[in-house]
Amino acid sequence: MRDHGTLPAPISAIPAVDAAAPAGPPTTTQAPAPRVDRPARPGRFRHAAPRHREQAWEARYVAVLLVADLAVGLAAGAVAFGVRFGNDVTRYNRGYLVLSALLPLAFVLILALSRAYERRFLFVGTDEYQRVLRAGMSLTVSVAIAAYAFEIRLARGYVVVALPLATITGLALRFALRKRLHRARQKRDACLRRVIVVGHELAVVAITRQLRRERYHGLDVVGCCLPPRHDGRVGLPVYGTLDEVGHAVRAARADTVIVLSCPELDGPTLRRLAWRLERDDVDLIVASSLVDVAGGRTTIRPVDGLPMLHVEHPNLSGAGRVLKALIDRLAAAVLLVALSPALAAIVLAVRAGSPGPVLFRQVRVGKDGREFVMYKFRTMHRDAADRVAELRHLNDYDDVLFKLRNDPRVTRTGRWLRRFSLDELPQLINVLRGQMSLVGPRPPLPEEVAVYPEDVRRRLAVRPGLTGLWQVSGRSDLPFEEAVKLDLRYVENWSFSLDLVILLRTLSAVCRATGAY
């Protein structure tokens, strides 16, 4: 049984799979797809998908990672030697040449010990990045302890450059390789697993819809198994009931089975299914509704021989949050200074584009419901607020927010600023003042908060962010409910590594300009 990262939990009841979803297997919405009504025979599944061939891409991916990490270690050693010693290769410095040659092997070894090459931590989720960071920190600490214990005189300039550079570059390369994999999955339907979903109709429809939208997970739903007396209105081939998963795997040539929350599948039944799938190396994924709430905070603890799922409290306070606030303010100050020439150029462009103030000020709601004034570069004409009533019938979003894809109120300069999210840069002032964070939930309007249900107010437990999961998952293309769901997922599962991943994905999202209007 393997874990393939954080799997999105089923959404609430949805009537049918969206007709605009990416092309998948032949579907029907009126009746169950044809199937053979016979129970699966005990023993090995015949004609199961040949995993040694269909999943060969996984082995190639790991091999590319290994070569990339070796190259990163070699390059980091060479750069560190050049920074510290230049072209001076004396007898004293030759030892550092040997050290630079050994660094790639040491880097790969510490990554392997940190389990950064295990496939269950690759492809999706933040576990891979966390393990690379831990490996880099462990290597740095190990070198420092060894140098002190054995009284080895190491040039601090070499160590300070080599090890952090290897860690950061390794993270960047892994991120780039993962983005390449995700693009292959979304655009070419490559490197996908063939999935049978087991559960009730509404849950099957919901997770199928989500996995088709979030193609980067690499799970291609090719059929399902439903409880007896189902109506088959799921838009998927139905290969039988919950007892016929073996037949479904054979018929659909699937290599993965996803079991949704289902009272008919109790512990003993699920255990027998796991044993059966194990014989043909077919992966079993159990998608619990708890995963979306506290995926990274759940651990299994045996209590008197019974496995209990323990949920840790989220990191809403403490030293980690204090450190995050300090990093936010320091980074905002550095970015404001570094970007000052670009900010000055944008100020001139806004002034030249249309009359009116340079900055747009708007009241937003921050942590614990406290209101603050958020700053953005003005992207609309001065009379934009007066024209809302005449344009409201053209709203492209929903009843909560008002957004237009081709808003006539947006200036020519403003459209360019929005495309690359440059209008958001003044929010660095809000970050510097402690009202916002670099990464966090979307800052809501007071009228939004006024109609929030009680559980949605949970997103106000932390500071809103300049970017966040909503930003890197489609921005304005997302429905309001999906944006709220992403914000709640961030609040419940926050970590420094998650912030790092979001910041890296933000660069990609801005370049693609997805949902920017």
C-alpha positions in Angstrom: 0.0 0.0 0.0 1.5 3.3 -1.0 0.9 6.9 -0.2 0.9 9.3 -3.2 1.0 12.6 -1.3 -2.0 14.6 -0.2 -5.1 13.6 -2.1 -7.9 16.1 -2.2 -10.9 14.9 -0.1 -14.3 14.5 -1.7 -16.3 17.8 -2.1 -19.8 18.1 -0.9 -22.7 16.8 -3.1 -22.4 17.6 -6.7 -25.0 16.5 -9.2 -22.7 15.3 -12.1 -19.3 15.5 -13.5 -18.8 18.8 -15.3 -19.3 18.4 -19.0 -16.3 20.7 -19.6 -14.0 18.5 -17.7 -10.9 17.3 -19.6 -11.4 14.3 -21.9 -11.3 11.0 -20.2 -12.7 7.6 -20.7 -16.1 7.2 -22.5 -18.8 8.3 -20.1 -22.5 8.2 -19.7 -24.9 10.1 -17.6 -28.1 8.2 -18.1 -27.3 4.5 -17.3 -24.5 2.4 -16.0 -21.8 1.5 -18.5 -21.8 -2.0 -19.8 -20.1 -4.5 -17.6 -19.7 -8.2 -17.0 -21.9 -9.2 -14.0 -19.7 -11.8 -12.4 -17.8 -11.5 -9.2 -14.0 -11.5 -9.2 -12.4 -14.8 -8.7 -10.0 -15.3 -5.8 -6.3 -15.4 -6.5 -4.2 -13.2 -8.8 -5.9 -10.8 -11.1 -5.4 -11.8 -14.7 -4.7 -9.2 -17.4 -3.8 -6.5 -14.9 -2.0 -3.5 -16.1 1.7 -4.4 -16.7 3.2 -2.0 -14.1 6.8 -2.8 -15.1 6.0 -1.1 -18.5 3.3 1.5 -17.7 5.1 2.9 -14.6 8.6 2.9 -16.1 8.4 6.7 -16.1 8.7 6.6 -12.3 12.1 4.9 -12.5 13.2 7.3 -15.1 12.1 10.3 -13.0 14.0 9.0 -10.0 17.1 8.4 -12.2 16.9 12.0 -13.5 16.6 13.3 -9.9 19.8 11.3 -8.9 21.8 12.7 -11.8 20.5 16.2 -11.1 21.5 16.0 -7.4 25.0 14.8 -8.4 25.3 17.7 -10.8 24.1 20.1 -8.1 26.6 18.9 -5.6 29.5 19.1 -8.1 28.5 22.6 -9.2 28.0 23.8 -5.6 31.5 22.6 -4.7 33.1 24.2 -7.8 31.3 27.6 -7.1 32.3 27.5 -3.4 35.9 26.8 -4.4 36.0 29.6 -6.9 34.4 32.1 -4.4 36.7 31.2 -1.6 40.0 30.5 -3.4 39.6 31.8 -7.0 42.2 30.3 -9.3 44.7 29.8 -6.6 45.3 26.0 -6.5 48.1 25.6 -4.0 49.1 22.6 -2.0 46.9 23.8 0.9 43.9 24.3 -1.4 44.1 20.9 -3.1 42.3 19.3 -0.2 39.3 21.4 -1.1 39.3 20.1 -4.6 39.0 16.6 -3.2 36.2 17.9 -0.9 34.4 19.4 -3.9 34.6 16.1 -5.7 33.2 14.2 -2.7 30.4 16.7 -2.1 28.1 15.3 -4.8 28.3 11.8 -3.2 27.8 13.2 0.3 24.8 15.2 -0.9 23.1 12.3 -2.6 23.8 10.0 0.4 22.2 12.4 2.9 19.2 12.8 0.5 18.8 9.0 0.3 19.0 8.7 4.1 16.3 11.4 4.3 14.2 9.3 2.0 14.0 12.0 -0.6 14.1 9.5 -3.5 11.1 7.4 -2.2 8.3 7.6 -4.8 5.6 8.1 -2.3 7.1 11.5 -1.4 7.6 12.6 -5.0 5.3 14.0 -7.8 2.9 15.9 -5.5 2.8 17.4 -2.0 5.4 19.2 0.1 7.1 16.1 1.7 9.8 16.0 -1.0 10.8 19.6 -0.4 10.8 19.2 3.4 13.1 16.2 3.1 15.6 18.1 0.9 15.6 21.0 3.4 16.2 18.6 6.3 18.9 16.8 4.3 20.8 20.1 3.7 20.5 21.1 7.3 21.7 17.7 8.5 24.7 17.8 6.1 25.6 21.3 7.4 25.3 20.3 11.0 27.3 17.0 10.4 30.1 18.9 8.8 30.3 21.4 11.6 30.3 18.7 14.3 32.9 16.6 12.5 35.1 19.6 12.0 34.9 20.5 15.7 35.3 16.9 17.0 38.3 16.1 14.9 39.8 19.6 15.0 39.6 19.9 11.2 40.3 23.5 10.0 37.7 24.2 7.3 37.4 27.5 5.5 34.1 28.9 6.7 33.6 30.8 3.4 33.7 27.5 1.5 31.2 25.7 3.8 28.9 28.7 3.9 28.7 28.8 0.1 28.8 25.1 -0.8 26.1 23.6 1.4 23.3 26.2 1.3 23.9 26.5 -2.5 23.5 22.8 -3.0 20.3 22.7 -0.9 18.7 25.7 -2.6 19.7 24.7 -6.1 18.5 21.1 -5.4 15.1 22.4 -4.3 14.8 24.6 -7.4 15.7 21.7 -9.8 13.2 19.4 -8.1 10.6 22.0 -8.4 11.3 22.5 -12.1 11.2 18.8 -12.8 7.9 18.5 -11.0 6.4 21.3 -13.0 7.6 19.6 -16.1 5.8 16.4 -15.0 2.6 18.3 -14.2 2.6 20.0 -17.6 3.0 16.6 -19.2 0.1 15.2 -17.2 -2.2 18.2 -18.0 -1.3 18.8 -21.7 -0.4 15.3 -23.0 -2.1 13.0 -20.5 1.3 11.4 -19.9 2.6 9.7 -16.8 -0.9 9.0 -15.4 -2.2 6.2 -13.3 -5.4 4.4 -14.3 -7.7 4.6 -11.3 -10.8 2.7 -10.2 -12.8 4.7 -7.6 -14.9 2.8 -5.0 -17.7 4.5 -3.1 -21.1 6.1 -3.3 -22.3 8.0 -6.3 -22.0 11.6 -5.0 -18.5 11.0 -3.6 -17.4 9.3 -6.8 -18.7 12.2 -8.9 -17.0 14.8 -6.6 -13.6 13.2 -6.6 -13.7 12.5 -10.3 -14.5 16.1 -11.0 -11.7 17.3 -8.8 -9.0 14.9 -10.2 -9.9 15.9 -13.7 -9.6 19.5 -12.9 -6.4 19.0 -10.9 -4.7 16.8 -13.5 -1.3 17.3 -11.9 -2.1 14.6 -9.3 -1.6 12.1 -12.1 -4.7 10.1 -11.3 -6.9 9.3 -14.3 -10.3 7.9 -13.2 -11.2 5.2 -15.8 -14.2 3.6 -13.9 -15.8 2.9 -10.6 -17.5 0.4 -8.3 -20.7 1.5 -6.6 -22.9 0.0 -3.9 -25.8 -2.3 -4.9 -29.0 -0.6 -6.2 -27.1 2.3 -7.6 -28.5 4.3 -10.5 -25.2 4.6 -12.4 -25.6 8.3 -13.0 -21.9 9.1 -12.4 -20.6 9.8 -15.9 -18.2 6.9 -15.6 -18.1 3.3 -16.7 -19.5 1.2 -13.8 -17.7 -2.1 -13.4 -19.8 -3.6 -10.7 -20.5 -3.3 -7.0 -18.2 -2.9 -4.0 -17.5 -6.6 -4.0 -16.2 -6.6 -7.6 -13.2 -4.4 -7.4 -11.0 -7.3 -8.7 -13.1 -7.6 -11.9 -12.9 -3.8 -12.3 -9.1 -3.7 -12.1 -8.9 -6.5 -14.7 -11.4 -5.0 -17.1 -10.1 -1.4 -16.9 -6.4 -2.4 -16.7 -6.1 -0.2 -13.7 -3.1 0.1 -11.5 -4.6 2.1 -8.6 -7.8 1.8 -6.6 -9.1 4.8 -4.6 -11.6 3.9 -1.8 -13.8 6.7 -0.6 -15.5 7.0 2.8 -18.1 4.3 2.7 -19.8 2.5 5.6 -20.1 -0.7 3.6 -16.3 -1.1 3.5 -15.4 -1.8 7.1 -11.9 -2.6 8.4 -11.8 -6.3 7.7 -13.2 -5.8 4.2 -10.7 -3.1 3.4 -7.9 -5.3 4.8 -8.8 -8.2 2.5 -9.0 -5.8 -0.4 -5.5 -4.5 0.4 -4.1 -8.1 0.5 -5.7 -8.9 -2.8 -4.4 -5.8 -4.6 -1.0 -6.3 -3.1 -0.6 -9.6 -5.0 -0.6 -7.7 -8.3 1.2 -4.6 -7.1 -2.0 -2.5 -7.5 -1.9 0.5 -5.3 -4.6 1.2 -2.8 -5.4 4.8 -1.7 -7.9 5.4 1.0 -9.3 9.0 0.6 -10.7 10.2 3.9 -12.5 13.4 4.3 -10.1 14.2 7.1 -7.2 14.4 4.7 -8.3 17.8 3.4 -8.7 19.1 6.9 -5.6 17.8 8.6 -3.6 15.7 6.1 -0.2 16.6 7.5 -1.3 16.5 11.1 -2.6 13.0 11.3 -0.7 10.1 12.8 -1.7 6.5 13.6 -1.3 5.6 17.3 -2.0 2.1 18.5 -4.3 2.1 21.6 -4.6 -1.3 23.2 -3.9 -3.0 19.9 -6.4 -0.8 18.0 -5.0 1.7 15.4 -6.3 5.2 16.2 -6.0 8.3 14.0 -4.7 11.1 16.1 -5.1 14.7 14.8 -2.6 17.3 16.0 -3.6 20.9 16.5 -2.8 23.3 13.7 0.1 25.8 14.0 -1.9 28.9 14.6 0.5 30.4 17.3 3.9 29.8 18.9 7.5 30.2 17.8 6.9 29.2 14.3 4.3 31.9 13.7 6.6 34.5 15.4 9.4 33.5 13.1 7.1 33.7 10.1 6.1 37.2 11.0 9.7 38.3 11.4 10.7 36.7 8.0 7.7 38.4 6.4 8.7 41.9 7.6 12.3 41.4 6.8 11.6 40.1 3.3 9.1 42.9 2.6 11.6 45.6 3.6 14.3 44.0 1.4 11.9 43.7 -1.6 10.6 47.3 -1.3 14.2 48.5 -1.5 15.2 46.1 -4.2 12.1 46.9 -6.3 12.1 50.6 -5.8 13.2 51.4 -9.4 10.4 49.2 -10.8 7.9 50.7 -8.3 8.9 54.2 -9.5 8.4 53.2 -13.1 5.0 51.8 -12.4 4.0 55.0 -10.6 4.9 57.0 -13.7 3.0 54.6 -15.9 -0.1 54.7 -13.8 0.0 58.6 -13.8 0.4 58.7 -17.5 -2.3 56.1 -18.2 -5.2 57.9 -16.7 -5.9 60.8 -14.3 -6.4 59.9 -10.6 -4.4 58.7 -7.6 -1.6 56.2 -8.0 -2.7 53.9 -5.2 -6.0 52.2 -4.7 -7.0 51.9 -1.1 -9.6 49.4 0.0 -10.7 48.2 3.4 -10.1 44.5 3.9 -10.5 42.1 6.9 -7.4 40.6 8.5 -6.5 38.3 11.3 -9.2 37.9 14.0 -11.6 40.1 12.0 -9.6 43.3 12.3 -10.1 45.7 9.4 -7.2 47.4 7.7 -6.6 49.5 4.5 -5.0 47.4 1.8 -2.9 49.1 -0.9 -2.7 48.3 -4.6 -1.7 50.2 -7.7 -4.8 51.7 -9.3 -5.8 49.7 -12.4 -9.2 51.3 -13.2 -10.5 54.6 -14.2 -11.5 57.0 -11.4 -15.2 56.5 -11.9 -15.0 52.7 -11.6 -17.1 52.5 -8.3 -19.9 54.5 -9.9 -20.3 52.1 -12.8 -20.7 48.9 -10.8 -24.6 49.0 -10.9 -24.7 49.3 -14.7 -22.2 46.4 -15.2 -23.4 44.0 -12.4 -25.5 41.9 -14.8 -22.3 41.0 -16.6 -20.6 39.5 -13.5 -18.4 36.6 -14.4 -17.8 35.4 -10.9 -20.6 34.8 -8.4 -23.0 36.6 -6.1 -20.3 37.3 -3.4 -17.7 38.9 -5.6 -18.0 41.1 -8.7 -15.4 40.4 -11.4 -15.4 40.8 -15.2 -13.0 39.2 -17.6 -13.1 42.1 -19.9 -13.9 44.9 -17.5 -14.3 48.2 -19.5 -13.3 50.1 -16.3 -9.7 48.8 -16.4 -7.2 51.1 -18.0 -4.6 49.9 -20.6 -1.8 50.2 -18.1 -4.0 48.5 -15.5 -4.6 45.5 -17.7 -0.8 45.0 -18.1 -0.3 45.4 -14.4 -3.0 42.8 -13.6 -1.6 40.3 -16.1 1.7 40.1 -14.2 0.1 40.9 -10.7 2.3 44.0 -10.5 -0.6 45.9 -9.0 -0.3 43.8 -5.9 3.3 45.1 -5.1 2.1 47.9 -2.7 0.8 45.2 -0.4 4.4 44.8 0.7 3.7 47.9 2.7 0.9 46.0 4.5 3.3 43.1 5.1 5.9 45.5 6.5 3.2 46.9 8.9 2.2 43.5 10.1 -1.3 43.6 8.6 -0.6 40.9 6.0 1.8 38.1 5.3 3.7 37.1 2.2 1.7 33.9 2.0 -1.7 33.4 3.5 -5.5 33.3 2.7 -6.9 35.9 0.3 -7.8 39.1 2.2 -11.6 39.3 2.1 -13.9 42.3 1.9 -16.1 43.3 4.9 -19.2 42.5 2.9 -17.9 39.0 2.3 -17.1 38.4 5.9 -20.6 39.6 6.9 -22.2 36.6 5.1 -19.6 34.0 6.1 -20.9 30.8 7.7 -19.2 30.0 11.0 -16.8 27.5 9.6 -15.6 29.8 6.8 -14.6 32.4 9.5 -11.8 30.0 10.3 -9.7 31.6 7.5 -9.5 34.7 9.6 -7.4 32.8 12.2 -4.2 33.9 10.4 -3.0 37.0 8.5 -4.1 37.3 4.9 -1.4 36.9 2.3 0.0 38.7 -0.7 -0.1 35.3 -2.4 -1.6 31.9 -1.4 -3.0 28.6 -2.6 -5.8 30.5 -4.3 -3.2 32.5 -6.2 -1.3 29.5 -7.5 -4.5 27.4 -8.3 -6.2 29.7 -10.8 -6.9 33.0 -9.1 -10.1 34.6 -10.5 -10.8 31.4 -12.5 -11.7 29.6 -9.3 -15.3 29.6 -7.9 -15.7 31.4 -4.6 -16.3 28.1 -2.7 -13.1 26.6 -4.1 -11.1 29.6 -3.1 -12.5 29.4 0.4 -11.7 25.7 0.6 -8.1 26.4 -0.5 -7.8 29.1 2.2 -9.0 26.7 4.9 -6.6 24.0 3.7 -3.8 26.4 4.1 -4.8 27.5 7.6 -5.1 23.9 8.8 -1.9 22.6 7.2 0.5 25.6 7.4 4.2 24.9 7.4 7.4 26.8 6.3 7.9 24.3 3.5 4.3 24.9 2.3 5.0 28.6 2.2 8.2 28.0 0.1 6.3 25.8 -2.4 3.6 28.5 -2.8 6.2 31.2 -3.4 7.8 29.1 -6.1 4.5 28.3 -7.7 3.5 32.0 -7.6 6.4 32.8 -10.0 5.0 30.2 -12.4 1.4 31.4 -12.0 2.4 35.0 -12.6 4.3 34.1 -15.8 1.3 32.1 -17.1 -1.1 34.9 -16.1 -3.8 32.2 -15.4 -7.0 33.8 -14.0 -5.5 37.3 -14.1 -8.3 39.8 -14.9 
